[in-house]
């Protein structure tokens, strides 16, 4: 424990010392009675046990009152001196941004549903990091901007997963078309099929490039660590503005690490292109839709997050007024009680 303004305690201690000296002088050298006449007190009353008892307790309580006054002065000075403690507090690293970038075409439904299921656990483990969601087909859509509102992120992921699962069940004949299916499909399709007739679908390079631009404060906070989780079959079926390798270069220039996961139906050329693009950013490439493969990429992301976590500390000052304040209140309460008893 330390004192911020120790001089206040010294001043109050000086006042208390003066009070003690004054009380001692007053008791030791009683002042002569100057006003009126003293009442005569017969000696036999002084010898009375009841009188002796009252005088004894009067003297005791008087000295206790003096002690309480001194204690109250010292406690007041202690409070004015502002007692506090300093401690080193570990700071959570809030310097990470993660964007999930999903190819929302139907050929990636199984992969995306499995990936989201695993990523929900990752989101629950975050502590201050920001997470965002981008979906794309012909055109990219920012479904969830970077935020640390994890409850909202989980809600969006759950809704996307529900839509994907309904679409999978419909394509496999397990459910029939319904208003609910239409509503859920619209949630993950609206905005992603702009100019689909002219440009085609599954335009992967545009999707990754858009995700890299959705780290909106890149120029203001260049030191933040950023990564993209890209899920796609890399099966280009349209006219792209930016190729996948070019989008990878954009990410590399912005120090964005890309973790790629492709579908198991990818051919060799599609795998090689995506693998090269991802690894060029410092990331890792996986492909396959079973739980083990998806778990591997989630493990890799957790590992990357732990590696980037440079523990920082700050010195925190905490005021400690509670105990002396309670003691002061207790002391004042006793003083009032004794003053009432002594009729001071």
C-alpha positions in Angstrom: 0.0 0.0 0.0 1.2 3.5 -0.9 0.0 7.0 -0.2 -0.5 9.5 -3.0 -0.4 12.6 -0.8 1.5 11.6 2.3 1.8 15.2 3.4 -1.9 15.2 4.4 -1.3 12.4 6.9 1.7 14.3 8.3 -0.4 17.4 8.8 -3.2 15.5 10.6 -0.7 13.7 12.7 0.7 17.0 13.7 -2.8 18.3 14.7 -3.4 15.1 16.6 0.0 15.6 18.5 -1.0 19.1 19.4 -4.4 17.8 20.7 -2.6 15.2 22.8 -0.3 17.8 24.3 -3.2 20.1 25.0 -5.2 17.3 26.6 -2.2 16.3 28.7 -1.6 19.8 30.0 -5.3 20.3 30.7 -5.4 17.1 32.7 -2.1 17.5 34.4 -2.5 21.1 35.4 -6.2 21.6 36.1 -7.3 25.2 35.6 -8.5 27.0 38.7 -12.2 27.5 39.1 -12.9 31.2 38.4 -16.6 31.5 38.0 -19.1 31.4 40.9 -18.6 29.2 43.9 -17.7 25.6 44.1 -20.2 23.3 45.7 -18.9 21.6 48.8 -18.5 17.9 48.5 -18.4 16.0 51.8 -15.5 13.5 52.1 -17.9 10.7 52.8 -19.5 11.0 49.3 -16.0 10.6 47.8 -15.6 7.4 49.6 -19.0 6.1 48.5 -18.5 2.9 46.2 -21.2 4.0 43.8 -19.7 7.5 43.4 -16.2 5.9 43.0 -17.6 3.6 40.3 -19.2 6.5 38.4 -16.0 8.6 38.6 -14.0 5.6 37.4 -16.1 5.0 34.3 -16.3 8.7 33.7 -12.5 8.9 33.6 -12.2 5.8 31.4 -14.8 7.0 28.9 -13.2 10.5 28.8 -9.8 9.0 27.9 -11.4 6.7 25.4 -13.1 9.7 23.8 -9.7 11.4 23.6 -8.2 8.4 21.9 -11.1 8.2 19.5 -10.6 11.9 18.5 -7.0 11.2 17.9 -7.8 8.1 15.8 -10.4 10.0 13.8 -7.9 12.7 13.0 -5.3 10.2 11.9 -7.9 8.2 9.8 -9.0 11.5 8.2 -5.4 12.3 7.3 -5.0 8.8 6.0 -8.0 9.2 3.7 -6.9 12.6 2.5 -3.5 11.0 1.7 -5.3 8.7 -0.7 -4.0 5.2 0.0 -3.7 3.0 -3.1 -1.9 0.0 -4.5 -0.2 -0.6 -7.8 -0.3 -3.9 -9.6 0.7 -5.2 -13.0 -2.3 -6.2 -15.0 -2.2 -8.4 -18.1 -3.8 -6.9 -21.1 -5.9 -9.0 -23.5 -4.6 -8.7 -27.0 -7.3 -7.2 -29.1 -5.2 -6.8 -32.2 -6.6 -9.6 -34.3 -9.2 -9.5 -37.1 -10.6 -12.6 -38.7 -12.9 -12.7 -41.8 -14.7 -15.9 -42.9 -15.0 -15.7 -46.7 -17.3 -18.4 -48.1 -18.1 -19.4 -51.7 -21.9 -19.7 -51.3 -22.5 -21.6 -54.5 -24.4 -24.9 -53.9 -21.3 -27.1 -54.6 -19.7 -25.7 -51.4 -22.8 -26.2 -49.1 -21.4 -29.3 -47.3 -18.0 -27.8 -46.8 -19.5 -24.5 -45.5 -22.0 -26.2 -43.1 -19.2 -28.3 -41.6 -16.8 -25.3 -41.4 -19.4 -23.1 -39.6 -20.1 -25.8 -37.1 -16.5 -25.9 -36.1 -15.9 -22.1 -36.3 -18.7 -21.4 -33.8 -16.4 -22.9 -31.1 -13.6 -20.6 -32.2 -15.8 -17.5 -32.0 -16.8 -18.5 -28.4 -13.1 -18.5 -27.5 -12.3 -15.0 -28.8 -11.5 -12.3 -26.4 -11.6 -8.9 -28.0 -10.7 -10.0 -31.5 -13.0 -8.8 -34.3 -14.7 -11.3 -36.6 -16.5 -10.7 -39.9 -18.3 -12.8 -42.6 -18.2 -12.3 -46.3 -20.2 -14.5 -48.8 -19.8 -14.5 -52.5 -20.9 -16.2 -55.7 -21.1 -13.8 -58.7 -20.7 -10.8 -56.4 -19.4 -10.6 -52.8 -21.6 -9.5 -49.9 -20.5 -8.3 -46.5 -22.9 -10.4 -44.4 -21.3 -9.3 -41.0 -18.8 -6.5 -40.7 -15.9 -6.8 -38.4 -17.2 -6.8 -34.8 -16.5 -8.2 -31.4 -20.2 -8.7 -30.7 -19.8 -12.5 -30.5 -23.4 -13.2 -29.7 -24.4 -11.5 -33.0 -21.7 -13.4 -34.9 -23.0 -16.7 -33.6 -26.5 -15.8 -34.5 -25.5 -15.0 -38.1 -23.4 -18.2 -38.4 -26.3 -20.2 -37.0 -28.7 -18.7 -39.6 -26.2 -19.3 -42.4 -25.8 -22.9 -41.3 -29.5 -23.5 -41.1 -29.9 -22.1 -44.6 -27.1 -24.4 -45.9 -28.6 -27.5 -44.2 -32.0 -26.8 -45.6 -30.6 -26.4 -49.1 -28.6 -29.6 -48.7 -31.8 -31.5 -47.5 -33.8 -30.1 -50.5 -31.2 -31.1 -53.0 -31.1 -34.6 -51.5 -34.9 -34.8 -51.6 -35.3 -34.9 -47.8 -37.6 -31.8 -47.7 -39.9 -30.2 -50.2 -39.8 -26.6 -51.3 -41.5 -24.2 -48.8 -41.7 -20.6 -47.9 -39.2 -21.2 -45.1 -36.7 -22.7 -47.6 -37.2 -19.7 -49.9 -36.6 -17.3 -47.0 -33.5 -19.0 -45.8 -32.0 -19.4 -49.3 -32.6 -15.7 -49.9 -30.7 -14.9 -46.8 -27.5 -16.5 -48.2 -28.2 -15.6 -51.9 -29.4 -12.0 -52.0 -26.8 -9.8 -53.4 -24.5 -12.6 -54.4 -26.1 -13.1 -57.8 -25.9 -9.5 -59.1 -25.2 -9.7 -62.9 -25.2 -13.5 -62.8 -26.6 -13.7 -66.3 -23.7 -11.7 -67.8 -20.8 -12.7 -65.5 -21.6 -16.3 -64.4 -20.9 -17.7 -60.9 -18.3 -18.8 -58.5 -16.0 -15.8 -59.1 -13.5 -16.7 -56.4 -10.9 -13.9 -57.0 -13.4 -11.2 -56.6 -14.7 -12.7 -53.4 -11.2 -12.9 -51.8 -10.3 -9.4 -53.0 -13.5 -8.0 -51.5 -12.8 -9.7 -48.1 -9.3 -8.2 -48.1 -10.8 -4.7 -48.5 -13.3 -5.3 -45.7 -10.6 -4.8 -43.1 -11.8 -1.2 -43.2 -9.2 0.3 -40.9 -6.1 -1.2 -42.5 -4.5 2.2 -43.2 -5.3 3.6 -39.7 -4.1 0.4 -37.9 -1.5 -1.3 -40.0 -0.1 -3.2 -37.0 -3.2 -5.3 -36.4 -2.9 -9.0 -37.4 -5.4 -10.1 -40.0 -6.4 -13.4 -41.5 -9.1 -14.7 -43.9 -10.6 -18.2 -43.9 -11.4 -18.9 -47.5 -13.7 -21.8 -48.3 -14.4 -22.6 -52.0 -14.2 -25.3 -54.7 -12.1 -22.9 -56.8 -14.3 -23.8 -59.8 -14.5 -20.6 -61.8 -17.7 -20.4 -63.8 -17.7 -16.8 -64.9 -15.9 -13.7 -65.8 -13.6 -12.4 -63.0 -12.4 -8.9 -62.4 -9.5 -10.1 -60.2 -8.0 -13.5 -60.5 -7.4 -15.6 -57.4 -3.6 -15.2 -57.5 -4.0 -11.5 -57.9 -6.4 -11.4 -54.9 -3.8 -13.4 -53.0 -1.2 -10.7 -53.8 -3.5 -8.1 -52.5 -3.7 -10.0 -49.2 0.0 -10.4 -49.1 0.6 -6.7 -49.6 -1.7 -6.0 -46.7 -0.1 -8.6 -44.5 -3.3 -10.7 -44.5 -2.8 -14.4 -43.9 -5.2 -16.6 -45.9 -6.2 -20.0 -44.7 -7.8 -22.0 -47.5 -10.1 -25.0 -47.4 -11.4 -26.5 -50.6 -14.0 -29.2 -51.4 -12.9 -32.8 -52.0 -14.2 -32.6 -55.6 -11.6 -30.1 -56.6 -9.4 -31.2 -59.5 -5.6 -31.1 -59.4 -5.2 -27.7 -61.2 -7.8 -26.1 -58.9 -6.1 -27.4 -55.8 -2.6 -26.4 -57.0 -3.7 -22.8 -57.8 -5.5 -22.3 -54.5 -2.6 -24.0 -52.5 0.0 -21.7 -54.1 -2.2 -18.6 -53.6 -2.8 -19.4 -49.9 0.7 -20.3 -49.1 2.0 -17.2 -50.8 0.3 -15.2 -48.0 1.9 -17.3 -45.3 -1.3 -19.4 -44.7 -2.1 -23.1 -45.0 -4.3 -25.0 -47.5 -6.6 -27.9 -46.7 -9.2 -29.7 -48.8 -11.9 -32.1 -47.9 -15.3 -31.8 -46.2 -15.1 -34.3 -43.4 -14.8 -33.2 -39.7 -11.1 -34.1 -39.4 -10.0 -31.8 -42.3 -12.1 -28.9 -41.0 -10.8 -29.5 -37.5 -7.3 -29.2 -38.8 -7.8 -25.8 -40.2 -9.5 -24.7 -37.0 -6.5 -26.0 -35.1 -4.2 -24.1 -37.4 -6.2 -20.9 -36.8 -6.0 -21.4 -33.0 -2.3 -21.9 -33.2 -1.8 -18.8 -35.3 -3.9 -16.8 -32.8 -1.8 -18.1 -29.8 1.5 -17.3 -31.6 0.4 -13.7 -32.3 -0.6 -13.2 -28.7 2.2 -11.0 -27.4 1.3 -10.6 -23.7 1.3 -6.9 -22.6 1.0 -5.5 -19.2 0.1 -2.1 -17.7 0.5 -0.7 -14.2 -2.9 -0.1 -12.6 -3.5 2.1 -9.6 -6.4 1.1 -7.3 -7.6 3.4 -4.5 -8.1 1.7 -1.2 -10.4 4.0 0.8 -12.9 1.3 2.0 -11.2 0.1 5.2 -10.1 3.5 6.7 -13.5 5.0 5.8 -15.3 2.3 7.6 -13.0 2.6 10.6 -13.6 6.4 10.6 -17.3 6.0 10.6 -17.1 3.5 13.4 -14.9 5.9 15.4 -17.2 8.8 14.8 -20.2 6.7 15.9 -18.5 5.8 19.1 -17.5 9.4 19.7 -21.1 10.5 19.4 -22.2 7.7 21.8 -19.6 8.6 24.4 -20.4 12.3 24.1 -24.1 11.5 24.8 -23.2 9.3 27.8 -20.8 11.9 29.2 -23.2 14.8 28.4 -20.4 16.7 26.7 
